Amino acid sequence: MSDAIVIGGGQAGLAATHALLARGLNPVLLEAGEEPVGSWPRYYDSLHLFSPARYSTLPGLAFPGDPDRYPHRDEVVDYLRAFAESLDADIRTGHRVTDVTNDGEVFTVQAPGEQPLSAPIVIAATGAFSSPHRPELPGLEHFSGRVLHSSDYHDPAPLAGQRVVVVGAANSAIQIAVDLAPHARTTLATRAPIRYTAQRPLGRDAHFWSVISGLDALPIGPWLRTPPSLPVLDTGTYQAAIDAGRPDQRRMFTAIEGSTVTWSDGSADEVDTIVLATGFRPGLPYLAGLGASDRAGAPRQRRGLSTTHPGLGYVGLEWQRSFSSATIRGVGRDAAYVARRLARARG
């Protein structure tokens, strides 16, 4: 019997483990991968954070180096590795959780090939990278070319010389499309015009203004049924590239037949690859047997606390408590709240 079990060893799981330790509990952290760095090593090679290093931290450990730079993916991996090493916690890698059960008092967590673990508290912190969202798009099921999700994209080399359509209008979609444009004839397909916001208004990063205004941690009320889409943070580079047609931008295609993509103006293109930069959904298949999620697989929770099972919490969900909840700068705040509430409920 453990005090608590944290499932997932990325930024959310590490933050949750830190928060439980701060409450005097001794959690076990279970991570499916070889080390507790989450999905960061699998993100595309050109990825940089959209928040400066000074705001991209977990509790108790500053991001090293220039605090005003935008860290590269590999720097984030190194940071998470260092954070995990700083924790005096039982971290078990190679444990892919497949099932969680509950007898009304205690949760039992099962990973194939391992002894079951039990605890009165479980925090699901596996993020969403393992559950890419692939929306229904006009004719996509008829496309004879290759369909990738942004989670499958690493670098432009495999798509060099191809005709590529990137679907999406958020930060990752823009970054991938601009990354591809020098190597492949690339179109960014969006449902609506791209909304940009200055990365550094009045000479300071947007996150500086978000933090000092309180917007970064502004609680989300129950009225927010459909979270709004956030604008693209831009120093001017992305908008300039798209305005110059590198890549070009079009409204969403209206039909696909074979490899032929038809656009809203009636023109058509032969396309080799479609990249869906369309986001993710909560990756919580191991909770299916509990009945803790709705029909769409979304957890039934309020502010990170399960509304179906006392003792079950979540960290790292999009819009869990604020618009920064799923970010490296937001998970620590949410983890502290969830750990406090779960520890208090258990006495």
N, C-alpha and C positions, 0 to 999 in steps of 0.2 A: 504494500500500500504506500503510495506516494502522497505528498501534500497536494500536488497539482501536476497535470500533464499539459505541456504546450506542444501543439502539432504544427510543425513548420519552422525551419531554421533560417528564414530570411530576415529582413529588417523588422517585420511585425512580430515574429516569434522571438527574436532576440530582445526586442523592446518589452514584450510580455514577460519573458524570463527575468529580465532586470527588475521589472515592476513587482513581480511576485517575491523575488529575493528581498526587495526593499520592505515588503510587508512581513518579513520574517518567515516566509515559507521556503521550502526546498523543492523546487519543481524539477521535473525531468523534461528535457526538450528532445523531441523526436524529429529528425530531419531525414528526408528520403535520399538526398544526395550524399556525395562523398565528404562534404564539409558544410558548415553552417553559413552559407552565403546566399541562400535562396536561388532565385532564377537569374540573377544578374549575369553570370558567365554566358548565358544563352541569348542575351539581348544582342541586337545588331552592333557591328563593330564600331560604327561611327557615333554611337550614342554618347551624348553628354547630358548631364543633368540640366534642367531648366531653372534650377535654383542654385545660388552661389554656395560655396563650401560652408560658409559660416551659418547658413540656414539648413544645411543638409546633414544634420547630426542626430544621433541617438543620445539619450540622457547619459551624462557623465563622461563623454568622450568627444572632444572636438575633432573636426576633420582636419588633418594635418595640411600644412602648406598655406599658400596664399588664400585667405578666407574669401576673397572676392572673385576667385576664378570659378569656372563651371566644370566640375570634375568629370573626367571620362569614366566610362563604364568600368574599366579595369581598376581605376582608383577606388571606386565604390566597393568592388569586390575585396580589395585589400583592406579597406576601412572596416567592412563587416567582419572580415577574418580577425582583425585586431580587436574589435569589440567583443567577439565571441571568446577570444583568449583572455579578455579582461574579466570575464564573468566567472565567479566561483560556482559553477553549476554543472549538473549532470547532463551533458550533451551527447546524444547518441545518434550517430550518422548511419546511413544505410538502413533506416527504419521507415519504410513507406507504409503509413497507416492505411488500412483498407476497411476497417469497421470499428464503430464505437457503439457500445450498448450501455444501458442504464437500468438499474434495478429499483430506482426511486431514490436511492441515497448515494450510490457509488457508480462511477463510470468505469467501464472496462474497455481498454484500447488494444486493438490487435494489429500487429504487423507480421506478415508472413515470415515464418522461420524463427520468430522470436517469442519469448514467453509473454503472455498477456500482462498488461500493466493496469493497475486500478488506482483511482483517486476520486475524491469528492469534487474536484474542480478540473475542468478541461477547458483550455482556450484554443480555439481553432484559428490558426494564423498562417494558413497556407497560401494566401494571396490568390491571384486569378490567372497567372501566366499559363497554368496547365489547362485552362478552360477558355480558349479563344472564342470570341463571338463571331459567327459567320452569318450575317443577316441574309434574308431573302432579297435578292436583287433581280431585276428583270432579265430573264433568260439565262441566268448564271448556271443553272443546272444543265443547259444545252451547250455550254462552252467546251470546246474540244481541246483547248490549250491547257496550260498549267495554272492552277489556282493555289496561291500561297497566302498564308496569314502573316502578319508582321512578326509573329512569333517564330516563323520559319525563315525569315530574312536575316542574313548576316552581313553580306557585302555585295557590291554590284557585279563582281566577276562572273558568277554563273548566268547572269542576265545580260551581259555585254552584247551589244549589237542587236538586241531584240526590240520588239514593239511591246511596251509595257504600260499597263494602266494601274495606277495606285488609287484605291478607293478610300476616302476619308478626308476629314477637314481639321483634325486636331494636330497637336504638336508632332506626334510620331509620324503621321501621314506626310506632313510637310517635310520633316527631316529626311524620311526615306526617299520621297520623290526627288528632293534636291540632291540627295546623295547619288541617286541613280542617273539623273539627267545627263551628266557628262559621258556616260557609258552606254546608255540605251535611249531610244526615242520614247520619252516618258510623258504620259498625260496624268494629271491629277483630276479624278472624277469626284465631284461633290454634289450634295443635294441642294446646297445653298451657298451663297458667297462666303469666302473665308473671312473670318473676323480676326483682325490683328490687334494686339495691344503692345505698347512699347515695353521692351525689356528693361530699359533704364530711364524712366521718366524723371525729369529734373536732375539727371546725373546720378540717381541712385536706383539700384535694382528694384523691380516691382515688388519683390518679396520684402524688402525693407519697409515699403509703404504698407504692405499687407499686414506685417507684424505689428508695426507701431500703431496702426489704426484699429487693431483687434480683429480685422476681417479674417485673418488666417485661422483663428480659433473660434470664430463666431458660431455658436451652436445652431444646428439645423433643427427646425421645428417639425412637428408631424404633418404640417401643411405641405411639405416639400415632397409631393408624390412622384414627380418626374424631375430629377436633378437637371439643371441647365447645363448646356455645353459651355466649356470655358474657351476663351479666345486664344489664339496662338501667340505665344511670347516671341517677340521678334526685335532684333537690333536694327532691322532694316534689310538684312541679308536675304531672308526668305521671301519677303514681298518683292524685293528687287528681282530675284531670280525668277519668280513666277510671272511678274509683269514683263520680263524679257523673254518669256516662253521657254525657260529652262528650269523646270518642265512647263508645258502649257497646261492650262486649266480649262475644264469643260464641266457642264452640268452632267449629272448621272446619265449613263446610257439608258436607252429605252428598250433595247432588245439585243439578244445574242443568238446567233445561229451558227453552229460550228465554231469557227475562229473569227467570224465576222461580228464586230460590235457596231451597233447602230446608235448614233447620237441623237439628241433631241432636235437638232436642226435637219435631220434626215440624212446626214453624211454617214459614211461607214468606213471602218478601218479593219484590216486584218491584224489581229493581236496574238502575241505569243504567250504572254503571262499576265495574269491579274493578281495584284497584291492587295489583300484586304487589311487595311490598317483601321480596323473597325472595333478595336477594344476587346475587353474580356468580361467574363462573368465570374461570380464566385466559384472557386474550385473546391467543392466540399462533398465529393461523392461518398466519402467515408461516413458521413452523417445521414445517408439516405435511410438506413434502417431505423434511425431514431424517430423519424417523422418530425424533425426539427426545421425542415425547409418547406416552402410552398411548392406548387406544381411546377413552377419554372426553375426550381432549384435554388431560389434565393432564401437565405436563412430568415427564419421568423425571429426578429430581434428588435430591440429598441436601444439605441445608443451603445450597441455592442454586447448587450445582455440578452440571452435567450428568453423569449416569452413562452417557451414550451417546456424547458428543462432548467430548473434551478441548478446553479453550479456550472452551467455552460456559458462561455463567453466567446467573443470574437474580437480580433484585432486585425486591422489592415483592410477592412471593407471600404469600398468607395462610398463617400458621403456618409460614413458611419456616425460621426458627430460633427464634422465640419468639412469644408471642401478640400482640406489638406489631409484627411484621414488616411488615405491610401498612399501617402508619400513618406519618404524617409524622415521628413521634418515633423510629420503629424502623428506617426504611430506611437511615439513615446508618450505624448499627452493622452492619447486614447488608452494606451496600455495601463497607465497609472490609474485612470478612472475605472477601467474594468477590473483590474486587480484589487483595487480598494473595495469596490462593491461586492465582488465575489468573496473576498476574505471576510468582510463584515458579515455577510449573510451566513457564512459557515462558522461564525463565532471565533 
